[in-house]
Amino acid sequence: MMHGTEDIEQERCRVARRPAAQDAPPVLCWFDVAPTGPADAYAARLRNVLDAALGLALSEDFDGPTCPSAPSPSGSPP
């Protein structure tokens, strides 16, 4: 599914806070998570990851040419 910039910006704003259940998108409106640590800390980490992913989706052109597939240099001398 392709989303426009406005859709991604709206989703980024939505996940930055704890949205009401009725504000959830119909595709994914509920999932159950049982974190091993404090729930608030888990929620903050998850929101940070989603914010970074959505920020990347807004800032990068994924329709451009593909990335080079040559191996990265290992950093060791030849």
PEFEN-V940930 format. One record per residue. N is the residue number from 0. RES is the residue in three letters. PHI is phi in whole degrees, -180 to 180 (999 if undefined). PSI is psi in whole degrees, -180 to 180 (* if undefined). OMEGA is omega in whole degrees, 0 to 359 (999 if undefined). Layout:
((N & RES & PHI & PSI & OMEGA) (N & RES & PHI & PSI & OMEGA))
This chain:
((0 & MET & 999 & 129 & 180) (1 & MET & -97 & 138 & 179) (2 & HIS & -123 & 147 & 177) (3 & GLY & -85 & 171 & 180) (4 & THR & -57 & -43 & 181) (5 & GLU & -63 & -40 & 178) (6 & ASP & -62 & -43 & 181) (7 & ILE & -68 & -41 & 178) (8 & GLU & -62 & -42 & 178) (9 & GLN & -64 & -42 & 179) (10 & GLU & -67 & -39 & 179) (11 & ARG & -61 & -43 & 178) (12 & CYS & -66 & -39 & 182) (13 & ARG & -65 & -44 & 183) (14 & VAL & -79 & -11 & 178) (15 & ALA & -70 & -18 & 178) (16 & ARG & -129 & 173 & 177) (17 & ARG & -87 & 103 & 183) (18 & PRO & -75 & 156 & 174) (19 & ALA & -68 & 154 & 182) (20 & ALA & -57 & -38 & 181) (21 & GLN & -70 & -14 & 178) (22 & ASP & -88 & -6 & 182) (23 & ALA & -70 & 145 & 177) (24 & PRO & -67 & 151 & 183) (25 & PRO & -66 & -24 & 182) (26 & VAL & -70 & -41 & 181) (27 & LEU & -135 & 94 & 183) (28 & CYS & -111 & -11 & 180) (29 & TRP & -158 & 133 & 167) (30 & PHE & -151 & 148 & 187) (31 & ASP & -104 & 127 & 180) (32 & VAL & -125 & 135 & 177) (33 & ALA & -118 & 85 & 182) (34 & PRO & -67 & 151 & 180) (35 & THR & -83 & -14 & 179) (36 & GLY & -117 & -163 & 180) (37 & PRO & -61 & 132 & 183) (38 & ALA & -61 & -38 & 180) (39 & ASP & -64 & -40 & 179) (40 & ALA & -67 & -41 & 178) (41 & TYR & -62 & -46 & 180) (42 & ALA & -61 & -41 & 179) (43 & ALA & -65 & -43 & 179) (44 & ARG & -64 & -43 & 180) (45 & LEU & -64 & -43 & 178) (46 & ARG & -64 & -37 & 177) (47 & ASN & -63 & -42 & 179) (48 & VAL & -65 & -46 & 180) (49 & LEU & -64 & -39 & 179) (50 & ASP & -63 & -43 & 179) (51 & ALA & -65 & -42 & 180) (52 & ALA & -66 & -44 & 180) (53 & LEU & -70 & -35 & 175) (54 & GLY & -63 & -40 & 177) (55 & LEU & -65 & -41 & 178) (56 & ALA & -61 & -33 & 180) (57 & LEU & -79 & -31 & 189) (58 & SER & -95 & -18 & 185) (59 & GLU & -109 & 149 & 177) (60 & ASP & -95 & 101 & 182) (61 & PHE & -86 & 1 & 177) (62 & ASP & -96 & -1 & 182) (63 & GLY & -77 & -170 & 180) (64 & PRO & -65 & 157 & 181) (65 & THR & -73 & 160 & 178) (66 & CYS & -73 & 151 & 177) (67 & PRO & -62 & 146 & 182) (68 & SER & -104 & 4 & 178) (69 & ALA & -65 & 148 & 180) (70 & PRO & -61 & 149 & 175) (71 & SER & -74 & 149 & 177) (72 & PRO & -64 & 143 & 183) (73 & SER & -80 & -16 & 181) (74 & GLY & 90 & -10 & 179) (75 & SER & -91 & 150 & 182) (76 & PRO & -64 & 151 & 180) (77 & PRO & -66 & * & 999))
